[in-house]
Amino acid sequence: MDNTPVVGRFAPTPSGFLHLGNVFCSLLAWLYAKSSGGKIVLRIEDLDPQRCSLAKADALARELEWLGLTWDEGAYCSADSDSFFQSRRCDIYAHCFDLLQQQGLVYPCFCSRSELHAAEAPHASDGRIIYAGTCRKLTAAQRSAKMQQRRPAWRIKVADELIAFTDMHYGRQQANLAHECGDFILRRSDGVYAYQLAVVIDDALMGVNQVVRGCDLLSSTPVQLYLYRLLNLTPPSFCHIPLLTDAAGRRLSKRDGDLEIAALRQHFGSPEPIIGLLAYLAGQLPKPEPLTAAELLLLFRPEKVPLENIVVPQLL
């Protein structure tokens, strides 16, 4: 029996303000970890300097604290707090990128966005583009010539094999990256490292062994497991949870400003009604009623969390 303490994480991207969907995921990550006697790490995923800001990261942290979703180490509470901001970890990502290059697995890609979205490009059933491997086939001379014309992104070669895992909530999952994803980007043409690479490195080095996140990221898990293997890192357990949606089935998002916590805080005045609503939506209460995160922890039963996406009632 594995007695390793559970280490979960909050990993918000400070590109917008915290909304109800973010909190639902954070709450469940907190409940899964704490119900096992584990702890939570806060990491700020601010890889993209054009979209993210320190002011928004500060606001996210304050709102999590207000909701009672405290963390045990990481940004804003550890002596090395800065090391839990992805924007300050690029040297680590560069080192791992070099290791993959040394294995002959990384190559430059010169395809433009319009070329990737061309009609002949294959797509997955959910609309994702499956990269056709166009630039993998270039000769050394062709690559050298294209390097003179534009800065490339960098992709990793994927193997034609099945990658399987057992999700804590949805059970067995599997994918063949060659057929369902294609070679994926590790570093963008502007030099920003890809989420897939950064999140694998960070979770491994920060000791995270349980990842609770939205089911929209289920398809990312085989990609990340592939990188864990290539970098000789130990993967966490994965638990994907349903998304919160509006009545039309559209998932809540920062981009659309859906049910931001600042507005809900002004409306309700205290965190208890928000936590109680989320507890109800997560199948933990028969009806919404105010309670704290600590009170909900005593009631938490993972098997009651729904499998299907959850419609949020009109609140404001």
MOGI-V741342 format. One record per residue. N is the residue number from 1. RES is the residue in one letter. PHI is phi in whole degrees, -180 to 180 (999 if undefined). OMEGA is omega in radians with two decimals (none if undefined). Layout:
n & res & phi & omega
N & RES & PHI & OMEGA
N & RES & PHI & OMEGA
This chain:
n & res & phi & omega
1 & M & 999 & -3.11
2 & D & -84 & -3.14
3 & N & -104 & 3.12
4 & T & -63 & 3.13
5 & P & -60 & 3.13
6 & V & -74 & 3.02
7 & V & -124 & 3.07
8 & G & -99 & 3.13
9 & R & -156 & 2.84
10 & F & -101 & -3.13
11 & A & -139 & -3.11
12 & P & -74 & 3.02
13 & T & -103 & -3.07
14 & P & -82 & 3.10
15 & S & -103 & -3.14
16 & G & -167 & -3.10
17 & F & -99 & -3.08
18 & L & -61 & 3.09
19 & H & -123 & -2.99
20 & L & -61 & 3.12
21 & G & -64 & 3.07
22 & N & -60 & -3.09
23 & V & -68 & 3.09
24 & F & -57 & 3.14
25 & C & -67 & 3.13
26 & S & -64 & 3.14
27 & L & -62 & -3.12
28 & L & -69 & 3.06
29 & A & -61 & 3.13
30 & W & -65 & -3.11
31 & L & -67 & 3.13
32 & Y & -60 & -3.11
33 & A & -69 & -3.05
34 & K & -69 & 3.14
35 & S & -69 & 3.07
36 & S & -101 & -3.11
37 & G & 76 & -3.08
38 & G & -93 & -3.11
39 & K & -132 & -3.09
40 & I & -123 & 3.04
41 & V & -108 & 3.03
42 & L & -104 & 3.08
43 & R & -121 & 3.13
44 & I & -98 & -3.05
45 & E & -94 & -3.07
46 & D & -108 & -3.11
47 & L & -60 & -3.02
48 & D & -92 & -3.07
49 & P & -67 & -3.13
50 & Q & -78 & -3.07
51 & R & -105 & -2.97
52 & C & -110 & 3.11
53 & S & -147 & 3.12
54 & L & -66 & 3.13
55 & A & -61 & 3.13
56 & K & -71 & 3.07
57 & A & -64 & 3.10
58 & D & -60 & -3.12
59 & A & -66 & 3.11
60 & L & -59 & -3.11
61 & A & -64 & 3.14
62 & R & -64 & -3.11
63 & E & -71 & 3.06
64 & L & -62 & 3.11
65 & E & -63 & -3.14
66 & W & -61 & 3.14
67 & L & -75 & -3.11
68 & G & 87 & 3.14
69 & L & -94 & -3.10
70 & T & -82 & -3.14
71 & W & -125 & -2.99
72 & D & -101 & 3.08
73 & E & -157 & 3.13
74 & G & 118 & -3.11
75 & A & -60 & 3.06
76 & Y & 73 & 3.13
77 & C & -140 & -3.12
78 & S & -95 & 3.12
79 & A & -62 & 3.10
80 & D & -103 & -3.04
81 & S & -52 & -3.09
82 & D & -59 & -3.07
83 & S & -74 & 3.11
84 & F & -100 & 2.99
85 & F & -104 & -3.08
86 & Q & -60 & -3.13
87 & S & -63 & -3.11
88 & R & -107 & -3.08
89 & R & -120 & -3.02
90 & C & -65 & 3.11
91 & D & -63 & 3.12
92 & I & -68 & 3.13
93 & Y & -63 & -3.14
94 & A & -62 & 3.13
95 & H & -62 & -3.13
96 & C & -69 & 3.06
97 & F & -59 & 3.13
98 & D & -63 & 3.11
99 & L & -61 & 3.12
100 & L & -71 & 3.07
101 & Q & -63 & -3.13
102 & Q & -64 & 3.08
103 & Q & -83 & -3.14
104 & G & 74 & -3.03
105 & L & -101 & -3.01
106 & V & -114 & 3.12
107 & Y & -145 & -3.14
108 & P & -77 & 3.12
109 & C & -124 & -3.07
110 & F & -108 & -3.10
111 & C & -66 & 3.08
112 & S & -81 & 3.10
113 & R & -59 & -3.13
114 & S & -66 & 3.11
115 & E & -67 & 3.13
116 & L & -67 & -3.13
117 & H & -94 & -3.14
118 & A & -62 & -3.03
119 & A & -59 & -3.07
120 & E & -82 & -3.14
121 & A & -70 & 3.13
122 & P & -70 & 3.13
123 & H & -128 & 3.00
124 & A & -75 & -3.08
125 & S & -64 & 3.14
126 & D & -94 & 3.08
127 & G & 94 & 3.11
128 & R & -65 & 3.11
129 & I & -81 & 3.04
130 & I & -97 & -3.04
131 & Y & -64 & -3.02
132 & A & -83 & 3.12
133 & G & 80 & -3.06
134 & T & -54 & -3.05
135 & C & -82 & 3.04
136 & R & -64 & -3.03
137 & K & -87 & -3.11
138 & L & -68 & 3.03
139 & T & -79 & 3.11
140 & A & -59 & 3.14
141 & A & -66 & 3.11
142 & Q & -64 & 3.11
143 & R & -63 & 3.14
144 & S & -61 & 3.14
145 & A & -66 & -3.13
146 & K & -69 & 3.11
147 & M & -60 & 3.13
148 & Q & -74 & -3.03
149 & Q & -100 & -3.09
150 & R & -159 & 3.08
151 & R & -80 & -3.10
152 & P & -89 & 2.78
153 & A & -82 & -3.14
154 & W & -127 & -3.11
155 & R & -112 & 3.06
156 & I & -111 & 3.10
157 & K & -73 & 3.09
158 & V & -104 & -3.13
159 & A & -91 & 3.09
160 & D & -86 & -3.10
161 & E & -154 & -3.13
162 & L & -88 & 3.04
163 & I & -114 & -3.07
164 & A & -123 & 3.04
165 & F & -155 & 3.10
166 & T & -110 & 3.11
167 & D & -78 & -3.10
168 & M & -64 & -3.07
169 & H & -110 & -3.04
170 & Y & -104 & 3.07
171 & G & 79 & -3.03
172 & R & -67 & 3.10
173 & Q & -133 & 3.11
174 & Q & -156 & 3.11
175 & A & -158 & 2.97
176 & N & -107 & -3.03
177 & L & -63 & -3.13
178 & A & -62 & -3.09
179 & H & -94 & -2.99
180 & E & -112 & -3.10
181 & C & -143 & -3.02
182 & G & 84 & 3.11
183 & D & -59 & -3.04
184 & F & -112 & -3.04
185 & I & -79 & 3.02
186 & L & -103 & 3.11
187 & R & -145 & -3.12
188 & R & -73 & -3.13
189 & S & -66 & 3.10
190 & D & -88 & 3.08
191 & G & 93 & -3.14
192 & V & -75 & 3.13
193 & Y & -74 & -3.07
194 & A & -74 & 3.09
195 & Y & -53 & -3.06
196 & Q & -58 & 3.13
197 & L & -72 & -3.06
198 & A & -63 & -3.06
199 & V & -68 & 3.10
200 & V & -65 & -3.13
201 & I & -62 & -3.06
202 & D & -67 & 3.13
203 & D & -61 & -3.13
204 & A & -67 & -3.07
205 & L & -74 & 3.12
206 & M & -91 & 3.08
207 & G & 76 & 3.14
208 & V & -72 & 3.14
209 & N & -121 & 3.05
210 & Q & -144 & -3.13
211 & V & -114 & 3.07
212 & V & -110 & -3.08
213 & R & -157 & -3.07
214 & G & -66 & -3.10
215 & C & -68 & 3.04
216 & D & -67 & 3.14
217 & L & -100 & 3.10
218 & L & -56 & -3.09
219 & S & -70 & 3.10
220 & S & -79 & -3.01
221 & T & -65 & 3.07
222 & P & -60 & 3.08
223 & V & -59 & -3.10
224 & Q & -70 & 3.09
225 & L & -62 & 3.08
226 & Y & -62 & 3.13
227 & L & -69 & 3.07
228 & Y & -54 & -3.10
229 & R & -67 & -3.10
230 & L & -65 & -3.13
231 & L & -93 & 3.12
232 & N & 58 & 3.12
233 & L & -113 & -3.13
234 & T & -88 & -3.13
235 & P & -77 & 3.05
236 & P & -82 & 2.88
237 & S & -80 & -3.13
238 & F & -114 & 3.08
239 & C & -134 & 3.13
240 & H & -97 & -3.03
241 & I & -123 & -3.14
242 & P & -64 & 3.12
243 & L & -93 & 2.96
244 & L & -87 & -3.12
245 & T & -132 & 2.99
246 & D & -86 & -3.06
247 & A & -63 & 3.14
248 & A & -87 & 3.14
249 & G & 90 & 3.12
250 & R & -82 & -3.12
251 & R & -68 & 3.09
252 & L & -66 & -3.09
253 & S & -147 & 3.05
254 & K & -66 & -3.05
255 & R & -56 & -3.11
256 & D & -94 & 3.11
257 & G & 64 & -3.04
258 & D & -73 & 3.00
259 & L & 44 & 3.11
260 & E & -65 & -3.08
261 & I & -64 & 3.11
262 & A & -60 & 3.13
263 & A & -70 & 3.12
264 & L & -67 & 3.11
265 & R & -65 & 3.11
266 & Q & -67 & -3.10
267 & H & -72 & -3.04
268 & F & -91 & 3.09
269 & G & 85 & -3.14
270 & S & -149 & -3.08
271 & P & -77 & -3.01
272 & E & -58 & 3.10
273 & P & -64 & 3.13
274 & I & -70 & 3.12
275 & I & -63 & 3.14
276 & G & -64 & 3.08
277 & L & -63 & -3.13
278 & L & -67 & 3.07
279 & A & -63 & 3.09
280 & Y & -64 & -3.13
281 & L & -64 & 3.13
282 & A & -85 & 3.08
283 & G & 79 & -3.07
284 & Q & -94 & 3.13
285 & L & -131 & 3.11
286 & P & -71 & 3.09
287 & K & -156 & 3.13
288 & P & -65 & 3.01
289 & E & -151 & -3.04
290 & P & -62 & 2.98
291 & L & -164 & -3.13
292 & T & -85 & 3.06
293 & A & -61 & 3.14
294 & A & -64 & 3.10
295 & E & -68 & 3.12
296 & L & -65 & -3.13
297 & L & -57 & -3.14
298 & L & -69 & -3.09
299 & L & -100 & -2.89
300 & F & -64 & 3.06
301 & R & -130 & -3.07
302 & P & -56 & -3.08
303 & E & -67 & 3.13
304 & K & -86 & -3.14
305 & V & -67 & -3.10
306 & P & -63 & 3.05
307 & L & -92 & -3.10
308 & E & -85 & 3.05
309 & N & -60 & -2.92
310 & I & -118 & 3.11
311 & V & -82 & 3.13
312 & V & -89 & 3.12
313 & P & -70 & 3.10
314 & Q & -64 & -3.06
315 & L & -112 & -3.03
316 & L & -119 & none
